Amino acid sequence: MTNKDKFIQLVSGEDNRTLADVKKRIKNRAMLRESHQTALKVLMKLDDFGWSQKDLAKAMEVTPQQITKIVSGEEGRNGSTDSNF
């Protein structure tokens, strides 16, 4: 599809889900921002305590992979890890 075709589709008045897509990206951006903030807090606390991610995983009774996801910002906290924090 050419840029001209995309433009015509955009202004044609047809329901092309543009607004829904934008809202979804905005919501996702907020979740990503929260995940990154959580990751930064976890890393700072690990440094304060002198713990490794493996130590934290053991203390929280979750897998090291779960801690890696949280620390990398890929995933925020969920119900099971939230109570452990």
C-alpha positions as CSV (number, residue, x, y, z in Angstrom):
1,M,0.0,0.0,0.0
2,T,1.5,3.4,-1.0
3,N,1.6,6.4,1.3
4,K,-1.1,8.0,-0.9
5,D,-3.4,5.0,-0.3
6,K,-2.7,5.1,3.4
7,F,-3.6,8.8,3.5
8,I,-6.8,8.3,1.5
9,Q,-7.8,5.5,3.8
10,L,-7.1,7.6,6.9
11,V,-9.2,10.6,5.8
12,S,-11.9,8.6,4.0
13,G,-14.1,8.4,7.1
14,E,-14.1,4.6,7.1
15,D,-13.7,3.0,10.4
16,N,-10.2,1.8,10.2
17,R,-9.6,1.3,13.9
18,T,-7.0,4.1,14.0
19,L,-8.4,5.5,17.2
20,A,-8.5,2.1,18.9
21,D,-5.0,1.4,17.9
22,V,-3.8,4.7,19.3
23,K,-5.5,4.1,22.6
24,K,-4.0,0.7,22.8
25,R,-0.5,2.1,22.2
26,I,-1.0,4.8,24.8
27,K,-2.2,2.2,27.4
28,N,0.8,0.0,26.5
29,R,3.2,2.9,26.9
30,A,1.9,3.5,30.4
31,M,2.3,-0.2,31.3
32,L,5.9,-0.2,29.9
33,R,6.7,2.9,31.9
34,E,5.5,1.3,35.1
35,S,7.5,-1.9,34.3
36,H,10.6,0.1,33.8
37,Q,10.1,2.0,37.1
38,T,9.6,-1.3,38.9
39,A,12.7,-2.7,37.3
40,L,14.8,0.3,38.5
41,K,13.4,0.1,42.0
42,V,14.2,-3.7,42.2
43,L,17.7,-3.2,40.9
44,M,18.4,-0.4,43.4
45,K,17.2,-2.5,46.3
46,L,19.3,-5.5,45.1
47,D,22.3,-3.2,45.1
48,D,21.4,-1.8,48.6
49,F,21.1,-5.4,50.1
50,G,24.0,-6.8,48.1
51,W,21.8,-9.5,46.7
52,S,21.8,-11.2,43.4
53,Q,18.7,-11.8,41.3
54,K,19.0,-15.4,42.3
55,D,18.9,-14.5,46.0
56,L,15.8,-12.4,45.4
57,A,14.1,-15.2,43.5
58,K,14.8,-17.6,46.3
59,A,13.5,-15.2,48.9
60,M,10.3,-14.5,46.9
61,E,9.8,-18.2,46.0
62,V,9.7,-17.5,42.3
63,T,11.9,-18.6,39.5
64,P,15.1,-16.7,38.6
65,Q,13.6,-16.2,35.1
66,Q,10.6,-14.3,36.6
67,I,13.0,-11.9,38.4
68,T,15.0,-11.5,35.1
69,K,11.7,-10.5,33.3
70,I,10.9,-8.0,36.0
71,V,14.4,-6.5,36.1
72,S,14.6,-6.3,32.4
73,G,11.4,-4.3,32.3
74,E,9.6,-6.9,30.1
75,E,7.1,-7.6,32.7
76,G,5.7,-5.8,35.7
77,R,4.6,-7.3,39.0
78,N,1.6,-9.5,39.1
79,G,-0.6,-10.8,41.9
80,S,1.7,-13.5,43.0
81,T,4.9,-11.4,43.1
82,D,3.1,-8.3,44.3
83,S,2.5,-9.8,47.7
84,N,6.1,-10.8,48.0
85,F,7.4,-7.3,47.3
